[in-house]
Amino acid sequence: MSVKTEKTRKALLKAAEDLFSSKGFENTSVAAICRKAGLSNGVFYRHFKNKDDIFTTITNEMMESFQRSMEHVKGKDRRESLRQLYVSAFDTLWKSKKRFRAFHEAEYRLRNVEELVDATYLRAIAKILNKNSREIKPALKWFVIGPLRFSAIYWIIFKDMKVPDEVVNDLLEFTCFGFGVPFELGESVARFSIDRKAGYGADSRSLIMKSAEKLFGEKGYFKASVYEIMSGAGYGQGTFYLYFKSKQELLEEIVIYANRQLRHIMRDASVNLKNRLEKEIRNYRVFLEFMSEHRELYEIVRESEFIVDNLGYRYYEKLLDSYIKALNDSINSGELRSKNAKSLAIFLMGIGHFMGLDLVFRPRYPRDRWEEYLVDLARFIAKGLEV
């Protein structure tokens, strides 16, 4: 490849990286990439087949860089190796934060990317724990990898900050010792099922939201038209604008609704439980049940991260606020030893997020073993890897 050809290719990749990270895949066009790079559309097609091709190229390069950083993690003992893993992952992702943003969307859109990322982390954890990757049970994977991956998403993507050093320390403490409480779990905690469904009302606004939820979940936001949404609700297209300014505003309303419903159901389901550990496991069960029953909402919440600026952040921030308050209550009462409640909340949300991917969004483990997985997870949350 000549120097000129290589320079042109790099210019296109940089322009695409900037646009994918700021506008998302769907809102970025080949023409926009070419304009930003100062090149013609014809030049683009001498290097890449289409938008998918350049997106995949960026994703693959990011994946290769990340895999290399994970392969060389080592320390004098397990604790030091875990610290090196966290530092290496966070530093690599921060230094390539624009690519990481695009990569995060690729994890949602391209199943093979999520599987490669999962396998990369799994190999690193297996090496540190002196196990074969196949020996890592689901609960152990979620407990160790979920907080790590979600911390990177929260700080680097949502907050546009390097992951703070104290978060690395908090994560190491949580991984090694968990809550630092006895493993006490009532028999019915993990096998709870929800009775209350997230139902819309019968008014026109609610019917439109219900129709949109179904179509956004089945077809995706960009492929679902206002006409189809209104037909599904039993109204003409013109009626839409009596209730919503735009399709984007409708999407935001659905995400806010899903967040509110989930928090209310979690609160009601755990109110009579005796300790923080039981409440966490009950909340995970409720989350899995809720998202299984309303799978379209899970799809919508995930896609919304890449459509509306800060919508994903706002969704998780509301959950985070509830978590922090509950955890601070447990810390202040002496049930949990003093911790950074915000870090702990992010770690617990990370477990739930990636458990949801494996059990609901792209199921890779059987539903009839959910209770078993949650009991295993409770042991780790109680005592960490010291169990």
C-alpha positions, -999 to 999 in steps of 0.1 A, spaced: 0 0 0 15 34 -10 20 62 14 -8 82 -3 -32 53 -2 -25 47 35 -29 84 43 -63 85 25 -75 53 43 -65 68 77 -83 100 69 -115 81 62 -112 60 93 -105 90 115 -135 109 100 -158 78 105 -145 73 140 -153 109 149 -188 107 134 -197 72 147 -187 82 182 -206 115 182 -237 108 160 -240 70 161 -241 45 132 -276 52 119 -271 90 119 -238 88 100 -237 86 62 -210 78 38 -214 113 24 -208 128 58 -177 108 63 -163 119 30 -171 156 37 -154 154 71 -123 137 55 -123 162 26 -126 134 1 -150 124 -26 -175 95 -24 -157 78 -52 -125 77 -31 -144 62 -2 -156 32 -23 -120 24 -35 -112 17 2 -145 4 17 -175 -14 3 -200 6 24 -207 22 58 -210 -12 74 -175 -21 61 -158 9 76 -177 5 109 -166 -31 110 -130 -21 103 -129 4 132 -145 -22 154 -120 -49 145 -90 -26 150 -104 -17 184 -110 -53 193 -74 -63 183 -59 -35 204 -81 -44 234 -72 -81 231 -35 -73 231 -38 -52 262 -56 -81 280 -31 -108 270 -2 -92 289 -19 -88 323 0 -104 351 10 -98 388 27 -114 417 -6 -127 431 -43 -128 423 -51 -95 438 -23 -77 419 -32 -94 387 -68 -82 391 -56 -47 397 -35 -48 366 -64 -61 346 -86 -32 357 -59 -6 351 -51 -21 317 -87 -23 305 -96 12 317 -64 28 303 -68 12 269 -104 22 266 -98 58 277 -69 63 253 -92 52 225 -124 67 239 -138 77 205 -133 42 191 -147 29 224 -179 48 219 -183 34 184 -173 0 197 -199 2 224 -226 6 197 -210 -23 177 -215 -45 208 -252 -38 205 -256 -41 168 -231 -69 160 -236 -101 181 -202 -114 172 -185 -83 187 -202 -88 220 -192 -124 220 -156 -116 212 -155 -90 240 -170 -114 265 -146 -141 255 -116 -118 258 -125 -108 294 -133 -144 302 -99 -156 291 -82 -129 312 -102 -138 343 -97 -175 338 -59 -170 336 -59 -149 368 -81 -175 387 -60 -204 373 -90 -219 356 -101 -230 321 -126 -205 306 -152 -233 305 -149 -237 342 -160 -201 349 -197 -204 359 -221 -177 348 -225 -161 382 -187 -158 386 -184 -142 352 -212 -116 359 -197 -109 393 -162 -102 381 -167 -89 345 -200 -70 349 -187 -43 373 -155 -39 353 -173 -34 319 -201 -12 333 -176 10 351 -158 17 318 -192 25 301 -203 47 330 -171 68 334 -157 69 299 -188 69 277 -214 85 300 -192 109 320 -164 114 295 -139 109 322 -110 86 329 -120 60 354 -109 75 388 -81 57 407 -104 53 437 -129 34 416 -101 9 407 -95 5 445 -132 1 452 -136 -25 424 -107 -45 437 -122 -45 472 -156 -55 459 -142 -83 438 -122 -97 466 -146 -93 495 -181 -84 481 -203 -69 508 -183 -86 535 -215 -101 550 -226 -136 559 -243 -155 531 -279 -155 543 -306 -160 517 -342 -170 522 -355 -199 501 -380 -178 482 -358 -148 474 -344 -160 441 -375 -177 428 -398 -148 431 -421 -139 401 -438 -106 395 -476 -103 394 -478 -66 384 -473 -60 347 -461 -27 331 -494 -20 314 -503 12 296 -537 29 301 -565 31 276 -562 68 268 -549 78 233 -514 88 245 -509 54 262 -522 35 231 -497 53 210 -469 45 234 -479 8 235 -479 6 197 -445 23 195 -431 0 221 -441 -30 200 -428 -16 167 -395 -1 181 -388 -35 197 -396 -55 166 -382 -33 138 -359 -8 156 -364 29 160 -352 40 126 -373 15 106 -406 21 125 -425 50 110 -450 73 126 -476 61 102 -471 25 113 -472 35 150 -504 54 146 -520 26 125 -512 1 153 -528 25 178 -559 28 157 -555 65 148 -546 86 118 -510 100 114 -521 135 121 -532 126 156 -496 118 166 -486 155 168 -513 162 193 -494 142 219 -457 142 207 -435 167 190 -415 140 173 -407 103 171 -376 110 193 -398 126 220 -419 94 219 -389 73 224 -378 93 254 -412 90 270 -411 52 266 -376 49 281 -386 71 311 -418 50 315 -398 18 315 -374 32 341 -402 43 364 -421 10 362 -390 -10 368 -380 10 399 -415 8 414 -417 -29 409 -383 -35 424 -392 -13 454 -425 -31 461 -409 -66 456 -382 -61 482 -399 -41 509 -403 -70 534 -369 -86 529 -345 -87 559 -311 -77 545 -293 -59 517 -281 -91 501 -317 -105 498 -329 -72 484 -302 -72 457 -310 -108 446 -347 -101 446 -342 -70 425 -321 -90 400 -349 -116 397 -375 -88 393 -353 -72 366 -350 -104 347 -388 -111 349 -397 -76 340 -374 -75 309 -384 -110 298 -421 -100 299 -414 -67 282 -385 -76 260 -393 -48 236 -385 -24 264 -351 -39 269 -344 -36 232 -356 0 232 -335 10 262 -304 -4 247 -310 12 212 -319 45 228 -283 50 240 -272 55 204 -301 77 193 -307 105 219 -278 122 236 -275 113 273 -307 93 273 -289 61 282 -271 80 309 -303 95 323 -319 61 324 -291 45 343 -286 76 365 -321 73 379 -315 37 387 -282 47 402 -297 73 425 -321 47 439 -293 23 444 -271 49 462 -298 58 486 -305 22 495 -268 14 499 -261 44 520 -290 34 543 -273 0 547 -239 15 553 -252 40 579 -271 13 597 -238 -7 600 -251 -36 578 -224 -29 552 -189 -18 562 -181 17 550 -178 18 512 -182 43 483 -219 38 477 -218 52 442 -190 28 431 -209 -1 447 -241 9 430 -223 10 396 -208 -24 402 -242 -39 411 -258 -24 381 -230 -38 359 -238 -73 372 -274 -69 363 -267 -53 329 -245 -82 317 -266 -108 334 -296 -94 315 -277 -97 282 -269 -134 288 -303 -144 301 -328 -121 283 -314 -100 255 -293 -127 238 -300 -158 259 -271 -181 262 -281 -199 295 -314 -217 302 -343 -199 320 -350 -229 343 -316 -224 360 -322 -187 369 -326 -195 406 -294 -215 407 -275 -187 390 -289 -161 414 -280 -182 445 -245 -186 432 -243 -149 425 -255 -141 461 -225 -160 475 -201 -139 455 -218 -106 464 -218 -116 501 -181 -126 503 -164 -119 469 -138 -142 456 -128 -152 491 -158 -176 493 
